Amino acid sequence: MSNKKLYVGNLPYQTEETDLEQAFQAYGAVESVKIIKDRETGRSKGFGFVEMGSDEEAQTCIENLDGKDFSGRGLRVNIAQEKAPSRNFRR
């Protein structure tokens, strides 16, 4: 399994995907950026995902950005975990 997809948390709500991409580009090739938004309001939920070009670049991002100030907030950066299967089902 690849470890190049990163979870990025504690984002300021006004953060745009381009802002996040610029911050991560300093540490390697950014393949994709996605800030998660509320379906009903369209407002950021304060976290997102960044996929880097390689596992090594992702690790460099973690080492350099986890806990660092980003627009007044300390970022949380780590390897993204696979989403657990949903338990929402009806009988």
C-alpha positions as a Markdown table, in Angstrom:
| # | Residue | x | y | z |
|---|---|---|---|---|
| 1 | Met | 0.0 | 0.0 | 0.0 |
| 2 | Ser | 1.2 | 3.5 | -0.9 |
| 3 | Asn | 1.9 | 6.0 | 1.8 |
| 4 | Lys | 1.9 | 9.1 | -0.3 |
| 5 | Lys | -1.7 | 10.3 | 0.6 |
| 6 | Leu | -1.6 | 12.6 | 3.6 |
| 7 | Tyr | -4.3 | 13.7 | 6.0 |
| 8 | Val | -4.0 | 17.4 | 6.8 |
| 9 | Gly | -6.0 | 18.6 | 9.8 |
| 10 | Asn | -6.5 | 21.7 | 11.9 |
| 11 | Leu | -6.8 | 23.8 | 8.7 |
| 12 | Pro | -8.2 | 27.4 | 9.0 |
| 13 | Tyr | -11.7 | 27.4 | 7.6 |
| 14 | Gln | -10.8 | 30.0 | 4.9 |
| 15 | Thr | -8.0 | 27.8 | 3.4 |
| 16 | Glu | -8.3 | 27.2 | -0.3 |
| 17 | Glu | -6.9 | 24.1 | -2.1 |
| 18 | Thr | -4.4 | 26.4 | -3.9 |
| 19 | Asp | -3.0 | 27.6 | -0.5 |
| 20 | Leu | -2.5 | 24.0 | 0.6 |
| 21 | Glu | -0.9 | 23.0 | -2.7 |
| 22 | Gln | 1.6 | 25.9 | -2.5 |
| 23 | Ala | 2.6 | 24.9 | 1.1 |
| 24 | Phe | 3.2 | 21.2 | 0.1 |
| 25 | Gln | 4.9 | 22.0 | -3.2 |
| 26 | Ala | 8.0 | 23.1 | -1.3 |
| 27 | Tyr | 8.6 | 19.5 | -0.4 |
| 28 | Gly | 7.8 | 17.7 | -3.6 |
| 29 | Ala | 5.4 | 17.1 | -6.5 |
| 30 | Val | 1.7 | 17.5 | -5.4 |
| 31 | Glu | -0.5 | 15.1 | -7.4 |
| 32 | Ser | -3.9 | 16.2 | -5.8 |
| 33 | Val | -5.4 | 18.3 | -3.1 |
| 34 | Lys | -8.9 | 18.0 | -1.6 |
| 35 | Ile | -10.3 | 20.1 | 1.2 |
| 36 | Ile | -13.4 | 18.4 | 2.7 |
| 37 | Lys | -16.5 | 20.6 | 2.8 |
| 38 | Asp | -19.9 | 20.3 | 4.5 |
| 39 | Arg | -22.5 | 19.1 | 1.9 |
| 40 | Glu | -25.2 | 21.5 | 3.1 |
| 41 | Thr | -23.2 | 24.6 | 3.8 |
| 42 | Gly | -20.2 | 24.2 | 1.5 |
| 43 | Arg | -18.0 | 25.4 | 4.4 |
| 44 | Ser | -14.7 | 23.7 | 5.0 |
| 45 | Lys | -14.7 | 21.1 | 7.7 |
| 46 | Gly | -11.1 | 22.0 | 8.6 |
| 47 | Phe | -9.3 | 19.1 | 7.1 |
| 48 | Gly | -8.3 | 17.6 | 3.8 |
| 49 | Phe | -6.0 | 15.3 | 1.9 |
| 50 | Val | -2.9 | 15.9 | -0.2 |
| 51 | Glu | -1.4 | 13.2 | -2.4 |
| 52 | Met | 2.3 | 13.6 | -3.1 |
| 53 | Gly | 4.4 | 12.2 | -6.0 |
| 54 | Ser | 6.1 | 9.6 | -3.8 |
| 55 | Asp | 6.2 | 8.0 | -0.4 |
| 56 | Glu | 9.5 | 9.8 | 0.3 |
| 57 | Glu | 8.0 | 13.2 | -0.5 |
| 58 | Ala | 5.1 | 12.5 | 1.7 |
| 59 | Gln | 7.4 | 11.6 | 4.6 |
| 60 | Thr | 9.3 | 14.8 | 4.0 |
| 61 | Cys | 6.0 | 16.8 | 4.3 |
| 62 | Ile | 5.2 | 15.1 | 7.6 |
| 63 | Glu | 8.6 | 15.9 | 9.0 |
| 64 | Asn | 8.5 | 19.5 | 7.9 |
| 65 | Leu | 4.8 | 20.5 | 8.2 |
| 66 | Asp | 3.3 | 18.5 | 11.1 |
| 67 | Gly | 2.8 | 21.0 | 14.0 |
| 68 | Lys | 3.9 | 24.0 | 11.9 |
| 69 | Asp | 2.0 | 27.2 | 11.9 |
| 70 | Phe | -0.3 | 27.7 | 8.9 |
| 71 | Ser | -2.3 | 30.9 | 8.9 |
| 72 | Gly | -2.3 | 30.9 | 12.7 |
| 73 | Arg | -3.0 | 27.2 | 13.3 |
| 74 | Gly | -0.8 | 24.3 | 13.9 |
| 75 | Leu | -1.2 | 21.8 | 11.1 |
| 76 | Arg | -1.7 | 18.1 | 11.7 |
| 77 | Val | 0.0 | 16.1 | 8.9 |
| 78 | Asn | 0.1 | 12.3 | 8.8 |
| 79 | Ile | -0.4 | 9.3 | 6.5 |
| 80 | Ala | -4.1 | 9.1 | 5.5 |
| 81 | Gln | -5.9 | 6.0 | 6.9 |
| 82 | Glu | -8.2 | 3.9 | 4.8 |
| 83 | Lys | -11.8 | 4.7 | 5.4 |
| 84 | Ala | -13.5 | 2.0 | 7.5 |
| 85 | Pro | -16.6 | 0.4 | 5.9 |
| 86 | Ser | -19.8 | 2.2 | 6.8 |
| 87 | Arg | -22.0 | 0.5 | 9.4 |
| 88 | Asn | -25.1 | 2.5 | 8.3 |
| 89 | Phe | -27.5 | -0.1 | 7.1 |
| 90 | Arg | -31.1 | -0.8 | 7.6 |
| 91 | Arg | -32.9 | -4.1 | 8.1 |
